[in-house]
C-alpha cells in the first residue's frame, strides 16, 4: 500500500502539488484523473521518487520512500515515465532486459530471461524483439517501455499516460494487463486522460484539480456527472452501454 501525507511538490521553484493526502490501495488499479496542469504526472513522479517533495512524504508499506536504498526500491516499485530517454540503437529485447537490472545487475539468469520473454509476449512484441528502437513506430516503442516495466516484476507499478501513441487494440491490451496486475495483488497507479477507460478499468480514482485532491474513492463514486462536470468545469454526462460507463462531454 502507498500512503501520501501532506505532500507538497514544487518544480523549478513553482508550487505544483499542495497538501496531497491519500492512500493508494494494494490489489487495486487506481486512476489519476483531472484537467491539464492538475499535477497528475508530478504526483506519479513523487510516488516513484523521481522528484523530491518540499513537504510531506510518500510511504510504501508504512516506510518512507526516502528510507529505501535505490536497489531495494527498484525491486519493489517500477515507473513508466512520459519522458523516458532510450538509446536508439538498443533492440526491444535489450530495452526490456533493463527491467531485470535491479535483480541481476546485468547478469541475466534463466529466470530473468523468462521474465523478459513473458513481458515481450504480453505486449505482442515477439516479432520485434530483435529490432532496433529507432526502426519502430511510436506505439511500438511505447509498448516496449511498458514491457520493460513489467519485466521489473515489482509490487507497485506506476504508469504515466501509458496509452500515448497506442492504437485501439493495443490500448485495450495495455489496460487489460494493468487490470491483470492489480488482480494479481499489485498496486497499480495509472495517469489517464480517457475517462471512459478509467471508468472501465479502475477500482479506485484520485481526481486532482489545481494541484490538490478534488475527490477520491471508488470508481462508481467518482465517475459521475456531478463530480466530473465540476472537476473539468464543463458539462459531462455518463451513460451505461453494455453494463459499462461511457463518459461524454456535451
QUIRAMO-V613408 format. One record per residue. N is the residue number from 0. RES is the residue in three letters. SS is DSSP state (a for helix, b for strand, c for the rest). PHI is phi in whole degrees, -180 to 180 (NA if undefined). PSI is psi in whole degrees, -180 to 180 (* if undefined). Layout:
BEGIN
n-><N:N>
res-><RES:RES>
ss-><SS:SS>
phi-><PHI:PHI>
psi-><PSI:PSI>
END
This chain:
BEGIN
n-><0:1:2:3:4:5:6:7:8:9:10:11:12:13:14:15:16:17:18:19:20:21:22:23:24:25:26:27:28:29:30:31:32:33:34:35:36:37:38:39:40:41:42:43:44:45:46:47:48:49:50:51:52:53:54:55:56:57:58:59:60:61:62:63:64:65:66:67:68:69:70:71:72:73:74:75:76:77:78:79:80:81:82:83:84:85:86:87:88:89:90:91:92:93:94:95:96:97:98:99:100:101:102:103:104:105:106:107:108:109:110:111:112:113:114:115:116:117:118:119:120:121:122:123:124:125:126:127:128:129:130:131:132:133:134:135:136:137:138:139:140:141:142:143:144:145:146:147:148:149:150:151:152:153:154:155:156:157:158:159:160:161:162:163:164:165:166:167:168:169:170:171:172:173:174:175:176:177:178:179:180:181:182:183:184:185:186:187:188:189:190:191:192:193:194:195:196:197:198:199:200:201:202:203:204:205:206:207:208:209:210:211:212:213:214:215:216:217:218:219:220:221:222:223:224:225:226:227:228:229:230:231:232:233:234:235:236:237:238:239:240:241:242:243:244:245:246:247:248:249>
res-><UNK:UNK:UNK:UNK:UNK:UNK:UNK:UNK:UNK:UNK:UNK:UNK:UNK:UNK:UNK:UNK:UNK:UNK:UNK:UNK:UNK:UNK:UNK:UNK:UNK:UNK:UNK:UNK:UNK:UNK:UNK:UNK:UNK:UNK:UNK:UNK:UNK:UNK:UNK:UNK:UNK:UNK:UNK:UNK:UNK:UNK:UNK:UNK:UNK:UNK:UNK:UNK:UNK:UNK:UNK:UNK:UNK:UNK:UNK:UNK:UNK:UNK:UNK:UNK:UNK:UNK:UNK:UNK:UNK:UNK:UNK:UNK:UNK:UNK:UNK:UNK:UNK:UNK:UNK:UNK:UNK:UNK:UNK:UNK:UNK:UNK:UNK:UNK:UNK:UNK:UNK:UNK:UNK:UNK:UNK:UNK:UNK:UNK:UNK:UNK:UNK:UNK:UNK:UNK:UNK:UNK:UNK:UNK:UNK:UNK:UNK:UNK:UNK:UNK:UNK:UNK:UNK:UNK:UNK:UNK:UNK:UNK:UNK:UNK:UNK:UNK:UNK:UNK:UNK:UNK:UNK:UNK:UNK:UNK:UNK:UNK:UNK:UNK:UNK:UNK:UNK:UNK:UNK:UNK:UNK:UNK:UNK:UNK:UNK:UNK:UNK:UNK:UNK:UNK:UNK:UNK:UNK:UNK:UNK:UNK:UNK:UNK:UNK:UNK:UNK:UNK:UNK:UNK:UNK:UNK:UNK:UNK:UNK:UNK:UNK:UNK:UNK:UNK:UNK:UNK:UNK:UNK:UNK:UNK:UNK:UNK:UNK:UNK:UNK:UNK:UNK:UNK:UNK:UNK:UNK:UNK:UNK:UNK:UNK:UNK:UNK:UNK:UNK:UNK:UNK:UNK:UNK:UNK:UNK:UNK:UNK:UNK:UNK:UNK:UNK:UNK:UNK:UNK:UNK:UNK:UNK:UNK:UNK:UNK:UNK:UNK:UNK:UNK:UNK:UNK:UNK:UNK:UNK:UNK:UNK:UNK:UNK:UNK:UNK:UNK:UNK:UNK:UNK:UNK:UNK:UNK:UNK:UNK:UNK:UNK>
ss-><c:b:b:b:b:b:b:b:b:b:b:c:c:b:b:b:b:b:b:b:b:b:b:b:c:c:c:c:b:b:b:b:b:c:c:c:c:c:c:a:a:a:a:a:a:a:a:c:c:c:c:c:c:c:b:b:b:b:b:b:c:c:b:b:a:a:a:c:c:a:a:a:a:a:a:a:b:b:b:b:c:c:c:c:c:c:c:c:c:c:b:a:a:a:a:a:a:a:a:a:a:a:a:a:c:c:c:c:c:a:a:a:a:a:a:a:a:a:a:a:a:a:c:c:c:a:a:a:c:c:c:b:a:a:a:c:c:a:a:a:a:a:a:a:a:a:a:a:a:a:a:c:c:c:c:b:b:b:b:b:c:c:c:c:c:c:c:a:a:a:a:a:a:a:a:a:a:a:a:a:a:a:a:c:c:c:b:b:b:b:b:c:c:c:a:a:a:a:a:a:a:c:c:b:b:b:b:b:b:c:c:b:b:b:b:b:b:b:a:a:a:a:c:c:a:a:a:a:a:a:a:a:c:c:c:b:b:b:b:b:b:c:c:b:b:b:b:b:b:c>
phi-><NA:-109:-114:-126:-123:48:-83:-115:-136:-119:-122:47:84:-104:-63:-118:-116:-133:59:-72:-133:-165:-126:-109:-75:-72:60:-136:-101:-101:-99:-96:-127:148:-67:-57:81:-74:108:-63:-68:-65:-63:-62:-64:-67:-65:-92:59:-91:-131:-95:-71:-89:-158:82:-157:-112:-120:-112:52:83:-111:-57:-56:-62:-86:-82:-60:-54:-66:-64:-66:-67:-83:-106:-142:-127:-135:-98:-97:-68:-105:-61:-100:-130:-71:-66:-97:-88:-86:-57:-64:-59:-62:-63:-63:-60:-62:-92:-59:-60:-94:-115:53:90:-105:-70:-92:-60:-63:-60:-62:-67:-65:-64:-62:-65:-63:-62:-67:-65:-96:59:-116:-57:-72:-113:-57:-94:-83:-75:-62:-76:-100:-103:-75:-61:-67:-66:-65:-62:-65:-65:-65:-65:-61:-61:-62:-65:-64:-67:58:-109:-74:-121:-124:-114:-124:-97:49:-67:-87:-55:72:-92:-76:-61:-65:-77:-62:-63:-64:-62:-70:-62:-65:-59:-65:-62:-65:-65:-65:-83:106:-90:-91:-118:-125:-131:-82:-133:-101:-82:-71:-66:-64:-60:-66:-77:-115:-85:-86:-131:-132:-116:-101:-109:-150:54:77:-129:-74:-88:-158:-155:152:-62:-54:-60:-80:-95:-85:-125:-58:-65:-66:-70:-62:-71:-64:-100:56:-154:-72:-128:-120:-127:-109:-112:-127:52:66:-123:-81:-122:-97:-127:-100:-107>
psi-><143:128:141:126:116:47:124:139:135:144:129:41:-5:128:134:-45:142:111:41:122:120:170:134:109:152:149:33:153:114:128:131:118:166:167:168:138:7:-21:16:-52:-35:-41:-44:-39:-38:-37:-31:7:33:-22:148:138:152:-18:153:-171:161:135:136:115:42:-2:129:138:-35:-20:-11:129:152:-47:-39:-42:-39:-21:-15:-25:132:151:131:117:153:-35:32:131:125:144:129:-24:20:147:166:-45:-39:-48:-49:-34:-27:-27:-19:-2:-41:-24:-36:-15:40:-8:84:133:178:-39:-43:-46:-37:-40:-41:-46:-41:-43:-41:-43:-39:-30:13:46:10:-41:-11:5:-35:3:146:147:-33:-2:3:162:168:-39:-38:-40:-39:-42:-35:-40:-41:-39:-39:-43:-44:-38:-22:-25:61:164:-28:130:121:122:116:106:60:-16:0:131:3:143:176:-43:-43:-30:-43:-43:-42:-42:-34:-41:-44:-41:-42:-41:-41:-42:-24:2:5:159:115:127:126:127:123:142:-27:107:-28:-40:-44:-44:-32:-32:-25:142:-36:143:134:117:125:145:127:38:12:159:116:-40:153:150:-166:149:-43:-29:-30:-37:66:157:-40:-49:-47:-38:-42:-36:-43:0:38:157:129:138:155:118:160:121:121:44:19:146:136:125:128:140:147:*>
END
